Amino acid sequence: MIAISQTGVPLMVLAVALQWWSRTDRHHVRHACLSAGLSFLLGLAINQVLLLVVHRIRPYDAGVTHLLIAPSADWSFPSDHATASMAVAAAFAMQALPRRTLALFAMALLICWSRLHTGIHYAGDVAGGALTGFAAAAAVRLGYRENSRLDAIATRIF
């Protein structure tokens, strides 16, 4: 769980990046990859705003858990790891790519569980982060449409 907590999100980003060279339905998968990246960034930006407003002490500082990894310098709510991983998985889910979505959700759930297991977050922090990730993916889905001019430019540039 410690390894998942520390390397899960970068591995998930790598898994999405490798999808860029998919041989099946390349344009649609590339759109999903870009949507996932935008959802990831938007979710983490939302978290930064929430951290300015919500000052929740971490469970290890409150004596509730025993910390298994290095302590974090910011507030506990919401979990950035949960936000990032769920934003990516939700973005793929909203693009109707079921096998990829299942794999990404499995990774996201492991990452979320690892944050609880290592004592760095409360369950509410992880749930709040997951909701932020879903909200970011939904916002990207509304604003970044497949086959739009922006999509055509972005998928050709990258």
C-alpha positions, 0 to 999 in steps of 0.5 A, a space after each residue: 500500500 505504501 508503494 501504491 500511495 507513492 507511485 499510483 498516480 504517476 503510474 496512472 498518468 503513464 497508463 493514460 499517456 501510453 493510450 495515445 498510441 492506441 491502434 483501435 479507435 485512435 481519435 476517440 482514445 486520444 480525445 479521452 486522453 486529453 479529457 483525462 489530462 484536463 480533468 486531472 488539472 482542473 480537479 487539482 486546481 479546484 482542490 487548491 481553492 478548497 484548501 484555502 477554505 477548508 482547514 482539516 487537520 490530518 488524522 496522524 496529527 490528531 492522533 487517530 492514525 499511525 503514519 506509514 509515509 512521509 507527512 504532508 505539508 498541506 491540509 487533509 481535505 480533499 485528497 489530491 490523490 483521490 481527486 487526480 485518480 478519480 478524475 482520470 477514471 471518470 473522464 474515460 468513463 464519460 468517453 464510453 471506453 469500458 475496458 479502459 475505464 474498469 482498469 483505471 477505476 481499479 487503479 483509482 480505488 487502490 490509490 484511494 484505499 492506500 491513502 486511508 491505509 497509510 494514515 494520511 487521510 480520513 475517509 471523508 477526505 478521500 470521498 471529497 477528493 473523489 467527488 472533486 475528480 468526478 465534478 472536474 471530469 463532468 465539467 471537462 465533458 461539457 466544455 471539451 467536445 469530441 470532433 470540435 475545432 479545439 479537439 481536432 487541433 489538440 489531437 493533431 498537435 500532440 
